[in-house]
Amino acid sequence: MKRKIAVMCVLALTGTMMLTACGNKKDSNNGKTSDGKTAIRFATWDVADDVDAQQKLVDKFNEEHDDIEVTLEAYGSDFDTKISAGMGSGDTPDVMYMWNYPAYADGLEPLDEYIDKEGDDYKNDFYSTLWNYNSLDGTTYGIPVGFTTHSLFYNKDLFAQAGVEEPTDDWTWSDLQAAAKTIEEKTGQKGFAFQMKPDPYDFEMYLWSNGTAYCDEDGQMAGQIDSKESQEVFKMFQDMEKDGYAIATEKNGTDEFRAGTVAMYVYGSWSIASLNEDGMNYGVAKIPSFDGKTSVSILSSSGLSISKDSKNKDAAWEFVKYWTGEECNKARIGMELPVLNSVVESEGIMDEPEYAPFYEMLEQSDGHTPASFLIEDWSEISENLSLSFEQIFNPSSYMDVKDVLKEAADAQ
């Protein structure tokens, strides 16, 4: 029986918890334990059962290394606060989970020299798309640990009830719209759902898929977010909603999909566990493409980084290699989608129909850099874009796409 992956959101920072492995205390002056071992602090954002599983892997590393002692620190929802405070005071953990490289790069150790010393086989075992999400300005600051792309979820029962063929790999947005219309007409349920106030980080994938982006390589939005191709994307989503066969939801659409009131929505692998628990008859397919183009997905990606202030970088790298290697990649299935080609192959994950599309989207999404990596004041820009998108998709406003996007570009 195939092993099923109960994927949990790698980036969800929920709950608060602090776990310190039993063992010798670290002498902060020299990075050593009381019995002379090299002390490494390892910070995770996970909580509850995931932390217990991580602790077992840390214990195994410690048992196999007479000269290194790793202590696991679980920060939960305090992760960003504690990492920021640590960097400000020079008390950052030696190794830490990482995702927001633009915010933290100044406090992280560049890893390219370490990677090069391991040889080509080491780097090439990782899916190439992941390196772009763990780098900034050509420098690698994290080793890939987990990820999800986005794919199209669809309700097989509603498709069958409407007499509509299920999505295929060559589906276009025109195909989706036709299917959604028929499903709405035949079943009375909405054919497609998308978020009324989408996270701009996620939504950029649709612009990439239509040959544009929020900004150019220099982070300038004018001529990009307000381009003809961008307008086409936003107008398509707005028109689907206006025509009544799609709905703009408050959240991501998972609730409506689980309730059976929506036939399709695009989301990451996070919802698979809950859909399986519900016993839903669902399928997963690649994101539809715009005519003549290749669909692209955003990545929610996490990596493992080393603090620039670490006194024991070589020992930290030894642990990073362990945590990102085959053994731990396999052991963490259930917490994170594997990032190594060798593990995906050996575990037969591409034979799992609900997971294969996420890897197919990963392979065809290389070469795209999120605007959050290119625009300096992304936090403020993102908040403003989210409000702009809501103006376009909120049924109470349905503001003109061209005007809203032009205003967004001019406001930078």
C-alpha positions in Angstrom: 0.0 0.0 0.0 1.4 3.3 -1.0 2.4 5.7 1.7 0.0 8.7 1.7 1.4 12.1 2.5 -0.6 14.0 5.0 0.9 17.4 4.1 0.8 20.2 6.6 1.5 23.8 5.8 5.2 24.3 6.1 4.9 28.0 6.5 1.9 28.1 8.9 3.2 29.7 12.1 0.5 28.7 14.5 0.6 28.3 18.3 3.5 29.0 20.6 5.9 26.5 22.1 9.4 26.3 23.2 11.3 23.0 23.3 14.8 22.5 24.4 16.4 19.1 24.0 17.7 17.5 27.2 21.4 17.6 27.5 24.4 19.8 28.3 24.0 23.6 28.5 25.9 25.7 26.0 28.6 28.1 27.0 27.6 31.2 25.1 31.3 32.4 25.0 32.7 29.6 22.9 29.8 27.7 21.4 30.6 24.6 23.4 28.7 22.3 25.7 30.0 21.7 29.2 31.7 18.4 28.1 33.4 20.1 25.1 31.0 19.2 22.3 30.3 21.9 19.6 26.9 23.3 20.5 24.4 24.0 17.7 21.0 25.7 18.2 18.3 24.8 15.7 15.2 26.9 15.4 11.9 25.6 13.9 8.5 27.3 13.4 6.6 24.0 13.7 4.5 23.0 16.7 3.0 19.9 18.4 3.4 16.5 16.7 5.7 18.0 14.0 8.1 19.1 16.7 8.1 15.7 18.3 9.0 14.2 15.0 11.8 16.7 14.5 13.2 16.1 17.9 13.6 12.4 17.1 15.6 13.3 14.0 17.7 15.7 16.1 18.3 13.0 18.7 19.5 10.6 15.9 21.9 13.2 14.7 23.3 13.7 18.2 23.7 10.0 18.7 25.7 9.7 15.4 28.0 12.6 16.2 30.3 12.5 19.2 31.5 16.0 18.7 28.3 18.0 18.0 25.2 18.5 20.2 22.2 20.1 18.5 19.4 21.7 20.6 16.0 22.1 19.0 14.1 25.3 19.7 10.5 25.5 18.6 9.2 29.1 18.3 5.8 28.5 16.8 4.0 31.8 16.1 6.8 33.7 17.7 9.3 32.5 15.1 9.7 35.8 13.2 9.8 37.8 16.4 12.5 35.6 18.0 14.6 35.5 14.9 14.5 39.2 14.4 15.3 39.8 18.1 18.1 37.4 17.9 19.6 39.0 14.9 19.4 42.4 16.6 21.2 41.2 19.7 23.7 38.8 18.1 21.9 35.8 19.7 20.5 34.1 16.6 20.3 30.2 16.5 23.1 28.7 14.5 20.6 27.0 12.1 17.0 28.0 11.4 14.1 27.4 9.1 13.8 30.3 6.7 11.4 31.7 4.0 11.6 35.5 4.1 15.1 36.0 2.6 14.6 39.6 1.6 14.0 40.5 5.3 16.7 38.3 6.9 19.5 38.0 4.3 21.8 40.4 6.1 21.9 38.1 9.1 22.4 34.9 7.1 25.5 33.1 6.0 26.0 32.8 2.2 26.0 29.1 1.4 27.3 28.9 -2.2 30.9 27.9 -1.1 29.5 25.1 1.1 27.3 23.8 -1.8 30.1 23.9 -4.3 32.3 21.8 -2.0 29.7 19.1 -2.0 29.9 18.7 -5.8 27.3 18.9 -8.6 25.5 15.7 -7.5 24.5 17.3 -4.2 22.9 20.4 -5.7 21.4 18.6 -8.7 19.4 16.3 -6.6 17.2 19.2 -5.5 14.5 20.4 -7.9 16.1 23.3 -9.7 13.2 25.7 -9.3 13.6 25.7 -5.5 17.0 27.3 -5.6 15.6 30.6 -6.9 13.3 30.8 -3.9 16.2 30.2 -1.5 18.5 32.9 -3.0 18.6 36.6 -3.2 20.6 38.7 -5.7 22.5 35.6 -6.9 23.5 34.4 -3.5 22.1 31.2 -1.9 21.0 31.7 1.7 19.0 28.5 2.3 19.0 24.8 1.4 15.5 23.7 0.3 13.6 21.8 2.8 9.9 21.9 1.8 7.6 23.4 -0.7 4.2 23.5 -2.3 3.2 24.8 -5.7 -0.5 25.4 -6.6 -2.7 23.1 -8.6 -6.4 22.8 -9.6 -8.6 20.9 -7.3 -11.9 19.6 -8.8 -15.0 17.8 -7.4 -15.4 14.6 -9.4 -19.0 14.1 -8.4 -20.1 17.5 -9.6 -18.2 16.9 -12.9 -20.0 13.6 -13.3 -23.4 15.0 -12.3 -23.0 17.8 -15.0 -21.7 15.3 -17.6 -18.4 17.3 -18.0 -15.1 15.5 -18.7 -12.5 15.9 -16.0 -9.5 18.3 -16.5 -6.6 17.2 -18.5 -2.9 18.4 -18.7 -3.7 20.5 -21.7 -6.6 22.3 -20.2 -6.8 26.1 -20.9 -8.7 28.7 -19.0 -11.2 28.7 -21.8 -11.8 25.0 -21.0 -12.2 25.8 -17.3 -14.7 28.5 -18.1 -16.7 26.2 -20.3 -16.8 23.5 -17.7 -17.6 25.9 -14.9 -20.6 27.3 -16.9 -22.0 23.9 -17.6 -21.6 22.7 -14.0 -23.4 25.8 -12.7 -26.2 25.3 -15.2 -26.6 21.6 -14.6 -26.0 21.4 -10.8 -26.7 24.8 -9.4 -23.3 24.9 -7.7 -20.6 27.4 -8.6 -18.1 26.1 -11.1 -15.0 27.9 -9.8 -13.9 29.8 -6.7 -11.1 32.3 -6.1 -10.3 34.7 -3.3 -11.9 38.1 -3.4 -8.9 39.7 -1.7 -6.1 37.4 -2.9 -2.6 37.5 -1.4 -0.6 39.3 -4.1 2.3 37.0 -3.6 0.2 34.0 -4.8 -1.8 35.9 -7.5 1.4 36.8 -9.4 1.5 33.3 -10.8 -1.4 34.1 -13.1 0.4 37.1 -14.5 3.5 34.9 -15.1 1.3 32.4 -16.9 0.2 35.1 -19.3 3.7 36.5 -20.0 3.9 39.4 -17.6 4.6 40.1 -13.9 4.0 42.8 -11.2 7.4 44.4 -11.9 10.5 44.2 -14.1 13.9 42.9 -12.9 14.6 46.3 -11.3 11.4 46.2 -9.3 9.6 48.8 -11.3 5.9 48.2 -11.7 5.0 50.6 -14.5 4.4 48.8 -17.7 4.1 45.4 -16.0 1.2 45.3 -13.6 -0.7 47.6 -15.8 0.2 45.9 -19.0 -2.3 44.5 -21.5 -1.5 40.9 -20.4 -2.1 41.8 -16.7 -5.4 43.4 -17.5 -6.4 40.3 -19.4 -5.9 38.2 -16.3 -7.8 40.4 -13.9 -10.6 40.9 -16.4 -10.9 37.1 -16.9 -11.4 36.5 -13.2 -13.8 39.5 -12.8 -15.9 38.3 -15.8 -16.2 34.8 -14.5 -17.6 36.2 -11.3 -19.9 38.7 -13.1 -21.3 35.9 -15.3 -22.3 34.0 -12.2 -20.5 30.7 -12.6 -17.6 31.7 -10.4 -17.6 33.1 -6.8 -15.1 35.3 -5.1 -14.7 33.9 -1.6 -13.5 35.5 1.7 -10.8 32.9 2.1 -9.0 30.6 -0.3 -12.0 28.5 -1.4 -11.2 25.4 0.6 -14.3 25.7 2.8 -16.7 26.0 -0.2 -15.0 23.2 -2.0 -15.2 20.9 1.1 -18.9 21.8 1.4 -19.5 20.7 -2.2 -20.8 24.1 -3.3 -17.9 24.8 -5.6 -16.5 22.5 -8.3 -13.0 23.9 -8.7 -10.4 26.0 -7.1 -6.7 26.6 -7.2 -4.6 26.0 -4.0 -1.5 24.4 -2.5 -1.1 20.9 -1.3 -2.0 21.9 2.3 -5.7 20.9 1.9 -5.1 17.4 0.7 -5.1 15.9 4.3 -8.4 17.5 5.2 -10.0 16.5 1.9 -8.9 12.9 2.4 -10.3 13.0 6.0 -13.6 14.2 4.5 -13.7 11.3 2.1 -14.2 13.7 -0.8 -14.2 12.3 -4.3 -11.8 14.9 -5.8 -9.0 15.1 -8.3 -6.0 17.4 -8.8 -4.7 18.7 -12.1 -2.2 21.3 -13.3 -3.3 24.9 -13.4 -4.9 25.7 -16.7 -2.9 27.6 -19.2 -3.6 30.7 -21.2 -3.9 29.9 -24.9 -0.5 29.1 -26.4 1.4 29.6 -23.1 2.6 27.4 -20.2 0.9 27.7 -16.8 3.2 28.7 -14.0 2.8 28.4 -10.2 4.1 30.4 -7.3 6.0 28.4 -4.7 5.5 28.5 -0.9 9.0 27.3 -0.1 11.1 26.8 3.0 14.8 26.4 3.5 17.4 25.8 6.2 19.8 28.7 6.8 22.9 29.3 8.9 23.3 32.5 11.0 26.1 34.8 9.9 26.9 35.2 13.6 27.3 31.4 14.3 30.6 30.6 15.9 30.4 27.1 14.5 29.5 27.3 10.9 31.2 24.1 9.8 29.3 22.1 12.5 26.1 23.9 11.5 26.6 22.9 7.9 27.1 19.3 8.9 23.7 19.4 10.5 22.1 21.2 7.5 23.4 18.5 5.2 21.9 15.9 7.5 18.5 17.7 7.7 18.3 18.2 4.0 19.6 14.8 3.0 17.7 11.7 1.8 17.3 10.1 5.2 15.6 13.1 6.7 13.7 14.0 3.5 12.1 10.6 3.7 11.5 10.8 7.5 9.7 14.2 7.1 7.2 12.9 4.6 3.9 13.8 6.3 5.3 17.2 7.3 6.8 18.5 4.0 6.7 17.6 0.4 10.1 16.0 -0.5 12.5 18.3 -2.3 15.0 15.7 -3.6 14.5 14.0 -7.0 16.0 10.8 -5.5 13.4 10.7 -2.7 10.4 11.5 -5.0 11.5 8.6 -7.3 12.3 6.1 -4.5 9.0 6.8 -2.7 6.9 6.6 -5.8 5.4 10.0 -5.2 4.8 10.7 -8.9 2.5 7.7 -8.9 0.2 9.5 -6.4 -2.4 11.3 -8.5 -3.1 13.9 -5.9 0.6 14.9 -5.6 2.0 14.5 -9.1 0.5 17.8 -10.4 2.4 19.8 -7.7 5.7 18.4 -8.9 4.7 18.9 -12.6 3.9 22.5 -11.8 7.2 22.8 -9.9 9.1 21.6 -13.0 7.4 24.1 -15.3 7.7 27.1 -13.0 11.4 27.6 -13.1 12.9 31.0 -14.0 10.4 33.3 -12.2 11.3 35.6 -9.3 8.5 36.9 -7.1 8.0 40.6 -6.8 8.6 40.2 -3.1 12.3 39.5 -3.9 12.6 42.5 -6.3 10.6 45.4 -4.7 12.3 46.9 -1.6 9.1 48.1 0.2 7.2 44.9 -0.7 5.3 44.8 2.5 3.6 48.1 1.9 3.2 47.5 -1.8 1.6 44.1 -1.1 -0.9 45.5 1.3 -1.9 48.2 -1.2 -2.2 45.6 -4.1 -4.4 43.4 -2.0 -6.8 46.3 -1.5 -6.7 47.1 -5.2 -7.5 43.5 -6.1 -10.4 43.6 -3.8 -11.8 46.6 -5.6 -11.7 44.6 -8.8 -13.3 41.4 -7.5 -15.7 42.7 -4.8 -19.2 42.5 -6.3 -20.1 45.7 -4.5 -17.6 47.6 -6.6 -16.3 45.8 -9.7 -14.0 48.7 -10.4 -12.5 49.1 -13.9 -9.5 46.8 -14.2 -7.4 49.1 -16.4 -8.0 52.1 -14.0 -7.2 50.2 -10.8 -4.0 48.6 -12.2 -2.8 52.0 -13.6 -3.3 53.6 -10.2 -1.4 50.7 -8.6 1.5 51.2 -11.0 1.6 55.0 -10.5 1.5 54.7 -6.7 4.9 53.0 -6.5 
